[in-house]
Amino acid sequence: MRLTRRNFAATSIGLATLPRLARAADLATPTDRVILTVSGKIGRTNGGGHARFDRQMLEALGPYGFTTRTPWYDGPMRFDGVRMSSLMEAVQAHGESVIATALNDYETHIPISDFAEYGVLLAMKRNGEYMPVRDKGPLFILYPFDENPTLQIQKIYGRCAWQLARMTIT
């Protein structure tokens, strides 16, 4: 085959997409208890069309946290976990919103655009300790309320979900 500009460009584009395709299939398999399952419009899975995460997998997405007051605790609390935007990137989410479902089947709908715009957190720790189920754990979606007073409204409080178990990207 003669290497023309067109062939070179097509080959280069094809090679450039290989890493992306490889990443689409290489989401690790949980080695511990699954604490979060993500489904729906996602490009990366690790079984049955779902992306399942144990704590170690979530922590590997990179640390993030903030201190804020919430309606559910007295005084400011430190929350640590991962950015929701990092989780969306990890599963290659390509939807508009998330349906977050808690262990008790509470559901809330959250625009994916909120994650980057407001720095939404998937918290695993409160004041340095992993959150048990009896204290809103193991996962809690939180907004940095003290950083942006416009977030301190019922509509945004309603988007927070504690005891998070599943997310569906729509």
C-alpha positions, 0 to 999 in steps of 0.5 A: 500500500502506498502511503499517501497523506490520506492513508497516513491521516486515517492511520494516525486517527485510528491509532490515536483512538486505540488507547481510548478503546483499550481504556473502555474495556479495562475498568478493574474488577472489584476485589472487595465488597462492592459499594457502588454500581453505576449503569446506564449511559456509560462507556466503561464497565466491568461486568454485565453492563455495569461499573462496580466499585469497591472502596479501593477503586473509588479512592484510586480516582484521586482524593478530594474533600472540603469542610462545610456545614450541612443541614444534617450535622451540627457545625462544619464537618470535613468530608473526603472522597472523590470528585463526582466529575472524576467518577463520571470520567472513569465510567465515561458517562455520556448522559445528562443526569444521574439518578442516585439511589440510596440503600433505602431506595430514596432517589434523586436526580442530579444534572451531571453539569453540577459535578464540575460546576460546583465541585460535587463530592462523593464522600466516604469519610467524615472528619477523617473516619469512614462513614458507616451505614448508620451515619449516612455511609458508606457513600454520601453525595455532597455539595460544598455549601459554604463555598457557594451560598446559592447552593443553600436551598432545598432544591440542592439539599434534595440532590444530596444522597446518603447511603448511596448504592447505585447511580444510573446515567440518563 
